[in-house]
Amino acid sequence: MPDWKMFSSDDHVDLAYLPGDLWQQRVPAAYRDRVPQLIETATDWRWEMDGRPMGTSQKKDAVITTTFGHWSTPVEHEGGRWRPTTPELRLADMDRDGVEAQVLYGGLTRGFGVEDPELNTVVTRAYNEWTAEFCGAAPGRLVGLGWLPIHGVDAAIEELHNCARLGLKGVQFQAFNARRRIWDSVWEPLWDAAEDAGLPVSFHVGGGQWSTQGEKPPGRGVQTTSTTVAPIQLDEVLVSVVMSGILHRHPKLNVVLGESSIGWIPFVVDRMDWEYEVRMNKGRGGDAAVLDMLPSDYYRRQVYATFQSDPIGVKLLEEVGVDNALWASDYPHGDSVWPRSHETVDEEFAQVDEALVRKVTRDNGMKLYLGKD
């Protein structure tokens, strides 16, 4: 077992565990009937927004038992004190797992799904304010990321600046739900702002798969297909930020692929170099931005990818880049390796030099988010 506490670069605060009055306490009165709120039924509380269900609920029992992680570990939430959003309980779960710090992604990785730009901005800001307050209970251990509105660049820039003022350590951009694709020049001022603020931009899995849409008939493997291929959906995000020249024009911008895993990355990075060489340098109809380096050089300089369990990726760690990989526990999700994170790392990194294990499971995250070498 590593003799250090690990840094987890991708964990969550899901909607089901958020305080029921989070938005009502933080938005102007005109919006209070339209923002997310808990609606009481005979058996539970259900989240709704602007008159529509949000697909998640909370039980009403005095003591609620649920399960976290890959091993379905039972946990108790007493008196409605949800462990992931009660600071002392979340910190206790981190201590149980030997984790010093967690980077907190919002649970709604596809956004709030509202068409009203003003409502989207108000809801997003309230969540970011709550995140900053929550992380203030344990600075350096609870590392918050803010959401950005994705309906327009001006709103996104304004909220990015707000996240910086709040002390959040990065921002989340929902690439597959944005009004314009990430390669569109309309977003260029946002990348300028993120670079100037020194905030990494995270693109988390969620959306971008036809297996997440429509019916899921029993026995046809649709849901299993979705969960199997989900990490690889970020291949387009990776290639887009390189081939569109975003990383070339913004050399100090850091990009994070959240819950992407890493085993597929060496192939895609090698493929980028091959495509660029053939289509751009050999003049075969390439439409990429003109780059000063190979695509792989931009990847190694500015891109990070998180994973929780990826034996193939660990075997390919040198090709992935030991400076580009960020270990994560994914607490409290069903794919999480909590509370056996150290055991999982011991098993998967058994043949890896200890100094490299420490980089991936602690030092890279500490440096990116907290500026600590």
C-alpha positions as a Markdown table, in Angstrom:
| # | Residue | x | y | z |
|---|---|---|---|---|
| 1 | Met | 0.0 | 0.0 | 0.0 |
| 2 | Pro | 1.3 | 3.5 | -0.8 |
| 3 | Asp | 2.7 | 5.2 | 2.3 |
| 4 | Trp | 1.0 | 8.5 | 1.2 |
| 5 | Lys | -2.5 | 9.7 | 1.1 |
| 6 | Met | -3.7 | 9.9 | -2.4 |
| 7 | Phe | -5.2 | 12.8 | -4.4 |
| 8 | Ser | -8.4 | 11.9 | -6.2 |
| 9 | Ser | -9.0 | 14.1 | -9.3 |
| 10 | Asp | -12.6 | 13.1 | -10.1 |
| 11 | Asp | -15.3 | 12.7 | -7.5 |
| 12 | His | -18.9 | 13.9 | -7.3 |
| 13 | Val | -21.6 | 15.8 | -5.5 |
| 14 | Asp | -24.7 | 14.3 | -7.0 |
| 15 | Leu | -28.1 | 16.1 | -7.2 |
| 16 | Ala | -29.7 | 13.4 | -5.0 |
| 17 | Tyr | -27.5 | 14.5 | -2.1 |
| 18 | Leu | -27.6 | 18.3 | -2.4 |
| 19 | Pro | -29.4 | 20.4 | 0.2 |
| 20 | Gly | -33.0 | 20.8 | -0.6 |
| 21 | Asp | -32.9 | 24.6 | -0.2 |
| 22 | Leu | -29.6 | 25.1 | -2.1 |
| 23 | Trp | -31.2 | 27.2 | -4.8 |
| 24 | Gln | -34.0 | 28.9 | -2.9 |
| 25 | Gln | -31.4 | 30.3 | -0.5 |
| 26 | Arg | -29.3 | 31.8 | -3.3 |
| 27 | Val | -31.4 | 33.0 | -6.3 |
| 28 | Pro | -33.5 | 36.2 | -6.7 |
| 29 | Ala | -37.2 | 35.8 | -5.7 |
| 30 | Ala | -38.4 | 35.9 | -9.3 |
| 31 | Tyr | -36.7 | 32.6 | -10.0 |
| 32 | Arg | -37.5 | 30.6 | -6.8 |
| 33 | Asp | -40.4 | 28.7 | -8.3 |
| 34 | Arg | -38.4 | 27.7 | -11.4 |
| 35 | Val | -35.0 | 26.5 | -9.9 |
| 36 | Pro | -34.4 | 22.9 | -8.7 |
| 37 | Gln | -36.4 | 22.1 | -5.6 |
| 38 | Leu | -37.6 | 19.1 | -3.6 |
| 39 | Ile | -41.2 | 18.2 | -4.0 |
| 40 | Glu | -42.7 | 16.0 | -1.3 |
| 41 | Thr | -44.7 | 12.9 | -2.2 |
| 42 | Ala | -46.2 | 10.2 | 0.1 |
| 43 | Thr | -42.9 | 8.2 | 0.1 |
| 44 | Asp | -40.1 | 10.5 | -0.8 |
| 45 | Trp | -38.8 | 13.9 | -2.0 |
| 46 | Arg | -38.3 | 14.4 | -5.7 |
| 47 | Trp | -36.3 | 17.0 | -7.5 |
| 48 | Glu | -38.1 | 19.1 | -10.0 |
| 49 | Met | -37.0 | 22.2 | -12.0 |
| 50 | Asp | -39.3 | 24.6 | -13.7 |
| 51 | Gly | -42.2 | 22.2 | -13.4 |
| 52 | Arg | -40.5 | 19.1 | -14.7 |
| 53 | Pro | -38.9 | 16.1 | -13.0 |
| 54 | Met | -35.2 | 15.8 | -12.8 |
| 55 | Gly | -35.0 | 12.1 | -12.5 |
| 56 | Thr | -33.7 | 11.7 | -9.0 |
| 57 | Ser | -35.3 | 11.6 | -5.5 |
| 58 | Gln | -34.5 | 11.4 | -1.8 |
| 59 | Lys | -36.0 | 9.0 | 0.7 |
| 60 | Lys | -37.8 | 10.2 | 3.8 |
| 61 | Asp | -36.5 | 7.7 | 6.4 |
| 62 | Ala | -34.9 | 8.9 | 9.6 |
| 63 | Val | -31.9 | 6.6 | 8.9 |
| 64 | Ile | -31.2 | 5.8 | 5.3 |
| 65 | Thr | -28.9 | 3.1 | 4.1 |
| 66 | Thr | -27.5 | 3.2 | 0.6 |
| 67 | Thr | -24.5 | 1.7 | -1.1 |
| 68 | Phe | -21.4 | 3.4 | -2.6 |
| 69 | Gly | -18.8 | 2.1 | -5.0 |
| 70 | His | -18.1 | -0.9 | -7.1 |
| 71 | Trp | -18.4 | -3.2 | -4.1 |
| 72 | Ser | -21.8 | -1.8 | -3.1 |
| 73 | Thr | -20.4 | -0.9 | 0.3 |
| 74 | Pro | -23.3 | 0.0 | 2.7 |
| 75 | Val | -23.3 | 3.5 | 4.2 |
| 76 | Glu | -25.7 | 5.3 | 6.5 |
| 77 | His | -27.1 | 8.8 | 6.2 |
| 78 | Glu | -28.7 | 9.7 | 9.5 |
| 79 | Gly | -31.4 | 12.3 | 9.8 |
| 80 | Gly | -31.1 | 13.4 | 6.2 |
| 81 | Arg | -27.4 | 14.1 | 6.6 |
| 82 | Trp | -26.1 | 12.9 | 3.3 |
| 83 | Arg | -22.5 | 11.8 | 3.5 |
| 84 | Pro | -21.3 | 13.3 | 0.2 |
| 85 | Thr | -22.6 | 16.8 | 1.1 |
| 86 | Thr | -22.0 | 16.8 | 4.9 |
| 87 | Pro | -18.4 | 18.0 | 5.2 |
| 88 | Glu | -17.4 | 16.0 | 8.3 |
| 89 | Leu | -19.0 | 12.8 | 6.9 |
| 90 | Arg | -17.4 | 13.2 | 3.5 |
| 91 | Leu | -14.0 | 13.8 | 5.1 |
| 92 | Ala | -14.5 | 10.7 | 7.2 |
| 93 | Asp | -15.2 | 8.7 | 4.1 |
| 94 | Met | -12.0 | 10.1 | 2.5 |
| 95 | Asp | -10.0 | 9.2 | 5.6 |
| 96 | Arg | -11.4 | 5.7 | 5.5 |
| 97 | Asp | -10.1 | 5.4 | 1.9 |
| 98 | Gly | -6.7 | 7.0 | 2.5 |
| 99 | Val | -7.4 | 10.0 | 0.3 |
| 100 | Glu | -6.2 | 13.4 | 1.3 |
| 101 | Ala | -8.1 | 15.5 | -1.3 |
| 102 | Gln | -10.9 | 15.2 | -3.8 |
| 103 | Val | -11.8 | 17.2 | -6.9 |
| 104 | Leu | -15.5 | 17.7 | -6.8 |
| 105 | Tyr | -17.5 | 17.5 | -10.1 |
| 106 | Gly | -21.2 | 18.3 | -10.2 |
| 107 | Gly | -23.4 | 15.3 | -10.6 |
| 108 | Leu | -25.4 | 16.8 | -13.6 |
| 109 | Thr | -22.6 | 16.4 | -16.1 |
| 110 | Arg | -25.1 | 17.1 | -18.9 |
| 111 | Gly | -26.2 | 20.3 | -17.3 |
| 112 | Phe | -29.6 | 21.5 | -16.2 |
| 113 | Gly | -31.2 | 21.1 | -19.6 |
| 114 | Val | -33.0 | 24.5 | -19.6 |
| 115 | Glu | -33.5 | 26.6 | -22.7 |
| 116 | Asp | -34.0 | 29.9 | -20.8 |
| 117 | Pro | -30.5 | 31.6 | -20.8 |
| 118 | Glu | -31.2 | 33.7 | -17.7 |
| 119 | Leu | -32.5 | 30.8 | -15.7 |
| 120 | Asn | -29.5 | 28.7 | -16.7 |
| 121 | Thr | -27.1 | 31.4 | -15.6 |
| 122 | Val | -28.9 | 31.9 | -12.2 |
| 123 | Val | -29.1 | 28.2 | -11.5 |
| 124 | Thr | -25.4 | 27.7 | -12.4 |
| 125 | Arg | -24.2 | 30.6 | -10.3 |
| 126 | Ala | -26.1 | 29.4 | -7.2 |
| 127 | Tyr | -24.6 | 25.9 | -7.5 |
| 128 | Asn | -21.1 | 27.4 | -7.8 |
| 129 | Glu | -21.6 | 29.6 | -4.7 |
| 130 | Trp | -22.7 | 26.5 | -2.7 |
| 131 | Thr | -19.7 | 24.5 | -3.9 |
| 132 | Ala | -17.3 | 27.3 | -2.8 |
| 133 | Glu | -19.0 | 27.4 | 0.6 |
| 134 | Phe | -18.9 | 23.6 | 1.0 |
| 135 | Cys | -15.2 | 23.4 | 0.1 |
| 136 | Gly | -14.5 | 26.2 | 2.5 |
| 137 | Ala | -15.1 | 23.6 | 5.3 |
| 138 | Ala | -11.8 | 21.9 | 4.4 |
| 139 | Pro | -9.7 | 24.0 | 2.0 |
| 140 | Gly | -7.0 | 21.9 | 0.3 |
| 141 | Arg | -9.0 | 18.7 | 0.9 |
| 142 | Leu | -12.3 | 19.6 | -0.9 |
| 143 | Val | -11.3 | 21.0 | -4.2 |
| 144 | Gly | -14.3 | 22.5 | -6.0 |
| 145 | Leu | -14.9 | 22.9 | -9.7 |
| 146 | Gly | -17.5 | 25.4 | -11.0 |
| 147 | Trp | -20.0 | 24.9 | -13.8 |
| 148 | Leu | -20.1 | 27.2 | -16.8 |
| 149 | Pro | -23.3 | 28.2 | -18.6 |
| 150 | Ile | -23.1 | 26.7 | -22.1 |
| 151 | His | -25.6 | 28.8 | -24.0 |
| 152 | Gly | -23.3 | 31.7 | -24.8 |
| 153 | Val | -19.7 | 32.8 | -24.5 |
| 154 | Asp | -20.4 | 36.0 | -22.6 |
| 155 | Ala | -22.3 | 34.2 | -19.8 |
| 156 | Ala | -19.6 | 31.5 | -19.7 |
| 157 | Ile | -16.8 | 34.1 | -19.3 |
| 158 | Glu | -18.7 | 36.0 | -16.6 |
| 159 | Glu | -19.2 | 32.9 | -14.6 |
| 160 | Leu | -15.6 | 31.8 | -15.1 |
| 161 | His | -14.5 | 35.0 | -13.5 |
| 162 | Asn | -17.0 | 34.4 | -10.7 |
| 163 | Cys | -15.6 | 31.0 | -10.1 |
| 164 | Ala | -12.1 | 32.5 | -9.8 |
| 165 | Arg | -13.4 | 35.1 | -7.3 |
| 166 | Leu | -15.0 | 32.3 | -5.3 |
| 167 | Gly | -11.7 | 30.4 | -5.1 |
| 168 | Leu | -12.8 | 27.4 | -7.1 |
| 169 | Lys | -9.9 | 25.5 | -8.7 |
| 170 | Gly | -11.3 | 24.8 | -12.2 |
| 171 | Val | -14.4 | 24.8 | -14.3 |
| 172 | Gln | -16.6 | 22.3 | -16.1 |
| 173 | Phe | -17.7 | 22.7 | -19.7 |
| 174 | Gln | -20.4 | 20.4 | -21.0 |
| 175 | Ala | -19.1 | 19.9 | -24.5 |
| 176 | Phe | -21.9 | 17.7 | -25.8 |
| 177 | Asn | -24.6 | 20.0 | -24.7 |
| 178 | Ala | -23.1 | 23.4 | -25.7 |
| 179 | Arg | -25.0 | 25.5 | -28.2 |
| 180 | Arg | -21.8 | 25.7 | -30.4 |
| 181 | Arg | -19.2 | 23.0 | -30.8 |
| 182 | Ile | -16.0 | 23.5 | -28.8 |
| 183 | Trp | -13.9 | 24.1 | -31.9 |
| 184 | Asp | -16.1 | 27.0 | -32.9 |
| 185 | Ser | -14.3 | 30.3 | -32.9 |
| 186 | Val | -17.2 | 31.8 | -30.8 |
| 187 | Trp | -15.6 | 30.2 | -27.7 |
| 188 | Glu | -12.1 | 31.7 | -28.3 |
| 189 | Pro | -12.6 | 34.5 | -25.7 |
| 190 | Leu | -13.5 | 31.8 | -23.1 |
| 191 | Trp | -10.3 | 30.0 | -23.6 |
| 192 | Asp | -8.5 | 33.3 | -23.3 |
| 193 | Ala | -10.3 | 34.0 | -20.0 |
| 194 | Ala | -9.5 | 30.5 | -18.6 |
| 195 | Glu | -5.9 | 30.8 | -19.6 |
| 196 | Asp | -5.6 | 34.2 | -17.9 |
| 197 | Ala | -7.3 | 33.0 | -14.8 |
| 198 | Gly | -5.2 | 29.9 | -14.6 |
| 199 | Leu | -8.3 | 27.6 | -14.2 |
| 200 | Pro | -8.2 | 24.2 | -15.9 |
| 201 | Val | -11.2 | 23.4 | -18.1 |
| 202 | Ser | -12.7 | 20.0 | -17.5 |
| 203 | Phe | -14.7 | 18.0 | -20.0 |
| 204 | His | -16.5 | 15.2 | -18.2 |
| 205 | Val | -18.1 | 12.1 | -19.7 |
| 206 | Gly | -21.9 | 12.5 | -20.2 |
| 207 | Gly | -23.8 | 12.8 | -23.4 |
| 208 | Gly | -22.5 | 12.3 | -26.9 |
| 209 | Gln | -23.7 | 8.6 | -27.2 |
| 210 | Trp | -26.7 | 7.3 | -29.0 |
| 211 | Ser | -26.8 | 4.4 | -26.5 |
| 212 | Thr | -27.9 | 6.9 | -23.8 |
| 213 | Gln | -31.0 | 8.0 | -25.9 |
| 214 | Gly | -34.4 | 6.4 | -26.4 |
| 215 | Glu | -35.6 | 3.0 | -25.2 |
| 216 | Lys | -33.5 | 0.4 | -23.5 |
| 217 | Pro | -35.3 | -3.0 | -24.1 |
| 218 | Pro | -34.3 | -5.8 | -21.7 |
| 219 | Gly | -31.6 | -8.2 | -22.8 |
| 220 | Arg | -30.3 | -6.0 | -25.7 |
| 221 | Gly | -27.3 | -4.6 | -23.8 |
| 222 | Val | -28.0 | -0.9 | -24.4 |
| 223 | Gln | -27.2 | 0.3 | -20.9 |
| 224 | Thr | -24.1 | -2.0 | -20.8 |
| 225 | Thr | -23.0 | -0.6 | -24.1 |
| 226 | Ser | -23.4 | 2.9 | -22.8 |
| 227 | Thr | -21.3 | 2.3 | -19.6 |
| 228 | Thr | -18.7 | 0.4 | -21.6 |
| 229 | Val | -18.0 | 3.0 | -24.2 |
| 230 | Ala | -18.7 | 6.1 | -22.1 |
| 231 | Pro | -15.0 | 7.0 | -21.4 |
| 232 | Ile | -14.0 | 6.8 | -25.0 |
| 233 | Gln | -16.5 | 9.5 | -26.0 |
| 234 | Leu | -14.0 | 12.1 | -25.0 |
| 235 | Asp | -11.7 | 11.2 | -27.9 |
| 236 | Glu | -13.5 | 13.8 | -30.0 |
| 237 | Val | -12.9 | 16.4 | -27.3 |
| 238 | Leu | -9.2 | 15.6 | -27.1 |
| 239 | Val | -8.7 | 15.7 | -30.8 |
| 240 | Ser | -10.8 | 18.8 | -31.2 |
| 241 | Val | -8.9 | 20.9 | -28.7 |
| 242 | Val | -5.6 | 20.0 | -30.5 |
| 243 | Met | -6.6 | 20.0 | -34.2 |
| 244 | Ser | -8.6 | 23.2 | -33.9 |
| 245 | Gly | -5.6 | 25.0 | -32.5 |
| 246 | Ile | -7.1 | 25.8 | -29.1 |
| 247 | Leu | -4.0 | 24.5 | -27.3 |
| 248 | His | -1.7 | 26.1 | -29.8 |
| 249 | Arg | -3.2 | 29.5 | -29.4 |
| 250 | His | -3.5 | 29.1 | -25.6 |
| 251 | Pro | -0.2 | 27.5 | -24.4 |
| 252 | Lys | -1.0 | 28.0 | -20.7 |
| 253 | Leu | -4.5 | 26.5 | -20.9 |
| 254 | Asn | -4.8 | 23.1 | -19.2 |
| 255 | Val | -7.6 | 20.7 | -20.2 |
| 256 | Val | -8.8 | 17.8 | -18.2 |
| 257 | Leu | -10.7 | 14.8 | -19.6 |
| 258 | Gly | -12.9 | 13.7 | -16.6 |
| 259 | Glu | -13.5 | 10.0 | -16.1 |
| 260 | Ser | -12.1 | 9.3 | -19.5 |
| 261 | Ser | -9.8 | 6.4 | -18.5 |
| 262 | Ile | -6.4 | 6.3 | -20.2 |
| 263 | Gly | -5.9 | 3.0 | -22.0 |
| 264 | Trp | -7.3 | 4.3 | -25.3 |
| 265 | Ile | -5.3 | 7.5 | -25.3 |
| 266 | Pro | -1.9 | 6.3 | -26.8 |
| 267 | Phe | -3.7 | 5.1 | -29.9 |
| 268 | Val | -5.6 | 8.4 | -30.4 |
| 269 | Val | -2.5 | 10.5 | -29.7 |
| 270 | Asp | -0.5 | 8.5 | -32.2 |
| 271 | Arg | -3.3 | 8.7 | -34.7 |
| 272 | Met | -3.4 | 12.5 | -34.4 |
| 273 | Asp | 0.2 | 12.7 | -35.3 |
| 274 | Trp | -0.3 | 10.4 | -38.3 |
| 275 | Glu | -3.3 | 12.3 | -39.6 |
| 276 | Tyr | -1.7 | 15.7 | -39.1 |
| 277 | Glu | 1.4 | 14.5 | -41.0 |
| 278 | Val | -0.5 | 13.0 | -43.9 |
| 279 | Arg | -3.2 | 15.6 | -44.3 |
| 280 | Met | -1.4 | 18.8 | -43.4 |
| 281 | Asn | 2.4 | 18.3 | -43.9 |
| 282 | Lys | 1.9 | 16.3 | -47.0 |
| 283 | Gly | -0.9 | 18.4 | -48.3 |
| 284 | Arg | -3.7 | 15.8 | -48.6 |
| 285 | Gly | -6.6 | 18.1 | -47.9 |
| 286 | Gly | -6.2 | 18.6 | -44.2 |
| 287 | Asp | -8.3 | 21.3 | -42.4 |
| 288 | Ala | -6.5 | 21.4 | -39.1 |
| 289 | Ala | -5.0 | 24.6 | -37.6 |
| 290 | Val | -1.4 | 25.2 | -38.5 |
| 291 | Leu | 0.6 | 23.9 | -35.5 |
| 292 | Asp | 4.2 | 24.5 | -34.5 |
| 293 | Met | 4.5 | 21.1 | -32.9 |
| 294 | Leu | 3.1 | 17.6 | -33.4 |
| 295 | Pro | -0.4 | 17.1 | -31.9 |
| 296 | Ser | 1.2 | 14.7 | -29.4 |
| 297 | Asp | 3.4 | 17.5 | -28.1 |
| 298 | Tyr | 0.3 | 19.7 | -27.3 |
| 299 | Tyr | -1.3 | 16.7 | -25.6 |
| 300 | Arg | 1.7 | 16.1 | -23.3 |
| 301 | Arg | 2.1 | 19.8 | -22.5 |
| 302 | Gln | -1.5 | 20.6 | -21.7 |
| 303 | Val | -3.9 | 17.7 | -21.4 |
| 304 | Tyr | -4.8 | 15.5 | -18.4 |
| 305 | Ala | -7.0 | 12.5 | -18.1 |
| 306 | Thr | -8.6 | 10.9 | -15.1 |
| 307 | Phe | -9.2 | 7.2 | -14.3 |
| 308 | Gln | -10.1 | 5.0 | -11.3 |
| 309 | Ser | -9.4 | 1.5 | -12.5 |
| 310 | Asp | -7.6 | 0.9 | -15.8 |
| 311 | Pro | -5.2 | -2.0 | -15.9 |
| 312 | Ile | -4.5 | -1.6 | -19.6 |
| 313 | Gly | -3.8 | 2.1 | -19.1 |
| 314 | Val | -1.4 | 1.4 | -16.3 |
| 315 | Lys | 0.5 | -1.0 | -18.5 |
| 316 | Leu | 0.7 | 1.8 | -21.2 |
| 317 | Leu | 1.5 | 4.5 | -18.6 |
| 318 | Glu | 4.7 | 5.6 | -20.4 |
| 319 | Glu | 2.9 | 6.0 | -23.6 |
| 320 | Val | 0.0 | 7.7 | -21.9 |
| 321 | Gly | 2.4 | 10.1 | -20.2 |
| 322 | Val | 3.2 | 9.8 | -16.5 |
| 323 | Asp | 2.7 | 13.6 | -16.2 |
| 324 | Asn | -0.7 | 13.5 | -17.9 |
| 325 | Ala | -2.5 | 10.8 | -15.9 |
| 326 | Leu | -4.6 | 11.7 | -12.8 |
| 327 | Trp | -5.9 | 8.9 | -10.6 |
| 328 | Ala | -9.4 | 9.2 | -9.1 |
| 329 | Ser | -11.7 | 7.3 | -6.8 |
| 330 | Asp | -15.0 | 8.5 | -8.4 |
| 331 | Tyr | -16.7 | 8.6 | -5.0 |
| 332 | Pro | -19.6 | 7.9 | -4.4 |
| 333 | His | -20.6 | 6.4 | -7.8 |
| 334 | Gly | -21.2 | 2.8 | -8.6 |
| 335 | Asp | -17.9 | 2.6 | -10.6 |
| 336 | Ser | -16.0 | 4.0 | -7.7 |
| 337 | Val | -13.1 | 2.1 | -6.1 |
| 338 | Trp | -14.0 | 3.5 | -2.7 |
| 339 | Pro | -13.3 | 2.3 | 0.0 |
| 340 | Arg | -10.6 | 0.1 | -1.5 |
| 341 | Ser | -8.6 | 2.7 | -3.4 |
| 342 | His | -5.2 | 1.8 | -2.0 |
| 343 | Glu | -5.9 | -1.9 | -2.6 |
| 344 | Thr | -6.9 | -1.2 | -6.2 |
| 345 | Val | -3.7 | 0.9 | -6.8 |
| 346 | Asp | -1.5 | -1.8 | -5.2 |
| 347 | Glu | -2.9 | -4.4 | -7.5 |
| 348 | Glu | -2.9 | -2.4 | -10.8 |
| 349 | Phe | 0.4 | -0.6 | -10.2 |
| 350 | Ala | 2.3 | -3.7 | -8.8 |
| 351 | Gln | 4.9 | -3.5 | -11.6 |
| 352 | Val | 5.3 | 0.3 | -11.7 |
| 353 | Asp | 8.1 | 2.2 | -10.1 |
| 354 | Glu | 6.9 | 3.8 | -6.8 |
| 355 | Ala | 8.0 | 7.3 | -7.8 |
| 356 | Leu | 5.7 | 7.1 | -10.9 |
| 357 | Val | 2.8 | 5.7 | -8.8 |
| 358 | Arg | 3.1 | 8.7 | -6.5 |
| 359 | Lys | 3.1 | 11.1 | -9.4 |
| 360 | Val | -0.1 | 9.6 | -10.8 |
| 361 | Thr | -2.0 | 9.1 | -7.6 |
| 362 | Arg | -0.9 | 12.3 | -5.8 |
| 363 | Asp | 1.6 | 14.7 | -7.2 |
| 364 | Asn | 0.1 | 15.4 | -10.6 |
| 365 | Gly | -3.2 | 16.4 | -9.1 |
| 366 | Met | -1.6 | 18.4 | -6.3 |
| 367 | Lys | 0.4 | 20.4 | -8.8 |
| 368 | Leu | -2.5 | 21.0 | -11.3 |
| 369 | Tyr | -5.2 | 22.1 | -8.8 |
| 370 | Leu | -3.3 | 23.3 | -5.7 |
| 371 | Gly | 0.0 | 24.4 | -7.3 |
| 372 | Lys | 2.1 | 22.1 | -5.0 |
| 373 | Asp | 5.1 | 20.2 | -6.3 |
